[in-house]
Structure formats: C-alpha cells, structure tokens
Amino acid sequence: MDVGTRITVTSPDQMRDLGRRLAKLLRPGDLVLLTGELGAGKTTLTRGLGEGLGVRGAVTSPTFVIARVHPSLGDGPPLVHADAYRLNGGLDEMEDLDLDVSLPDSVVAVEWGEGKVEGLSEDRLHVVIQRTVGGDTAVTETMAADVDDVRDVVVTGVGPRWAGEDLASLAG
C-alpha cells in the first residue's frame, strides 16, 4: 500500500470537517474504506462526508441495518454508508447488499471493510483512524485538545483513480 497522508484531528468537529474536505475529492464510483476501533470516529467522518456531498438524511451508524442509502439533495452522487462489522463472510456476504450495483453511481463508505470489500474496486480510498497515545507531540501542540478526542488519521489512495489526487491538501 502506498504511503498515506497523516492528519491529526483533535475533536469530533474537526473529524466532521475532515469528512467535508474529503467529500470535495470524491465522485461517483469511489469506494472509501474506514478502519478504526470502536469509537474512533468512523461514523463522525462519514457524517462529514454526507454533509460535504449534500445528501439527505442524518448519517448515523449503520451497524444494525448494515447499510443506508442517502440520496443526493442536488446533482452530486448519493452516499451509501455500510458497516461490515457483523459480517463475517467477506465479499460474498457484502454482495448480498448489492454494493457492487450501487458503486458506479454512488460514493460507498464502508466501516470495518478492510479485508472484506477490497474486491469491489481496484481503486479505493483507505482511511485509518487511531487514537493517539499520551505524550504525542500533536497533543502538546494543541493544548486545548481533550486528549481522549485526539486521533491520527491516515488517508491512502489505492489504484489509478487516486494516483493524481493531492491527498496532502486534506491536512490543511
């Protein structure tokens, strides 16, 4: 996997803002894999994606419904937000959700999708969110940050679709 762009996020509001900035780079057919432990901020980032894409409906965790479709309120793509946490069958089980049918016309964001949905597209954006450990320089640089809210986010483009994109622009 290519080296990703590292971004330090110090609050849930900043995570949503990162999602809004990321949405500006997305287009129909894009697959976004979101990786991180429970409570890392995957749904918060996806909420920002939805805001940035201008979709209808509140973006909430799809854990119990597995997938939600948020139609566009304008001329942008719909957002399909899926959660693969409870799916153990990998791509076979994900295919039951028809994500491959939705993908060409939508932005598809899959929480817990690593190792399960890569077969949907050779091009994907992989977003890894990790809580920082105490003593991180990012924490000392942002004195006002609540240490529990600080996250390291690494965004990596995989495949030809992402080869020319400036993911470093997300950091600013």
Secondary structure, 3 states (H helix, E strand, C coil): CCCCEEEEECCHHHHHHHHHHHHCCCCCCCEEEEECCCCCCHHHHHHHHHHHHCECCCCCCCCCCCEEEECECCCCCCEEEEECCCCCCCHHHHHCCCHHHHHHHCEEEEECCCCCCHHHCCCEEEEEEEECCCCCHHHHHCCCCCHHHCEEEEEEEECHHHCCCCHHHHHC
